[in-house]
Amino acid sequence: MKIERIHDRVILFCAFRYALGRQTYVVSDAVTAITECWDTIPPSEQLSYHREINEAIHTKRAGMDMDILEWKRILKLKVKSAY
């Protein structure tokens, strides 16, 4: 899936922020949407996803174990070089 418009990226990031730390099916849906769009997300935003997920995991605010496994799918994605 391709995500090009800034508005779409903002909505995706808002969905991510809503899902991070929740303990519902929305975590899986958010992770799937992000991974499908990953290659079209700018590097600075990719870093934001990684940073916030890592922080949530380390501060134990990322949800249950099964949610953390989902978030780690994003952490496995390579951040594009800004250059």
N, C-alpha and C positions, 0 to 999 in steps of 0.2 A: 504494500500500500504506500502511496506517496502522499506526503503532507508538505505543502509548500506555503500556504498562506499563514501569515503570522497569527491571525485569528484562530486558525485550526490548532496551531502549536500551543497557543495560550489555553485553549479549551482542554487539550490533551494534558497539559501540565497541571491545570486545575483538577482534572479527574485524578491524576496521579497523587496530588496533595491530599485530596479527599480520601483516597484509598489507602494511603500509607498509614499503617497503624490500625486500620479497620480489621475486623475479623469476619468478613463476609465474602461471598462469591465475587464481589466487585474487584478484589485484589487480582484475581486471575484474569478478569476481563481487562483491567487496566494494564497489566503486564503484557498481555497478548497484543493490545493496541499499540503499546510503546514499542515492542519488539518488531512488529510488522512495519512500523514507520521509522525505525532506528536510522537507517541509512540516509534519510532525508532530514533528520534533525541536525541542526548546526552543532558543531563541537562544543561550544560553550554551554549549550543546553544539555548535551549529553553528559558533560561534567557535572552539571547541577543535579541531574538524576542520580548519578553515581554517588556524589557527595551526600545527598540527602538520604539515600538508602543506607549507605554505610553508617551515617550518624544514627539513624533510627535503629539499626541492628545493634550497634555498640551501646546505645542507651536503653536498649530493651523496649523500644516503642514501635517495633515493626510488625507487631501482631504475633500470632501463634507460630509454632514451628512450620506448619504447612504454608503460612503466608511468607515466612522468611525464605523458604525454598523457592517460592515464586519470585520474590524480589531478587534473589541471587541469579535468576535467569537474565535479568538486566545487567547485573554486575559482570556477567560473563561476556557481554557485548563489548567490542572494542570501540573506544572513543576515537573518532576521526582526528587527524592532525589538523590544526588550525591553519597550517601553512600549505 
